[in-house]
Amino acid sequence: MRADKEFLSRLSSEEPLTMADALQLDEGLEAQRSLSSLIAKLPEDEPSLAWRSALNEKLAHMAPKPKRTRWTLAFQGLAAATAVAGAFLLFAMVNPAKPNVEPVGAVKGSVTKPGESIEEALISAHEDAGRQAAYGLGWTDDSAKPL
């Protein structure tokens, strides 16, 4: 099919065709039909699954890796902080702290000195209380009264 510029311009502008132009157009269409029938007769070759798999692996290695965005990193940080806080809260609820409370005015440590009997310790405590009362440091009658 010979296609000159004049013929193509008449086709694109949709001008009426002469008999020679119509014959040229029919020849071109017939050549195209024969070519399409030849292509349709070709056997279909599908690539094997092994070849497809190898191609997919190569493409996966060539593809750019997705970068973590600032939002995903922030979300992961918040999730980690929440997990730590939850673990601490769970630990605090399972093992509550036991208060270390001593009565007011209690003497720390042992009441008796090494080698001292209980009677001697009572006398010593009574004498200490008397000395404290003399200085105004011990219990008074008002502090001993129940509320």
Secondary structure as GFF3:
##gff-version 3
##sequence-region A 1 147
A	DSSP	alpha_helix	5	13	.	.	.	ID=ss1
A	DSSP	alpha_helix	19	41	.	.	.	ID=ss2
A	DSSP	alpha_helix	49	62	.	.	.	ID=ss3
A	DSSP	alpha_helix	70	94	.	.	.	ID=ss4
A	DSSP	alpha_helix	118	135	.	.	.	ID=ss5
A	DSSP	alpha_helix	141	144	.	.	.	ID=ss6
###
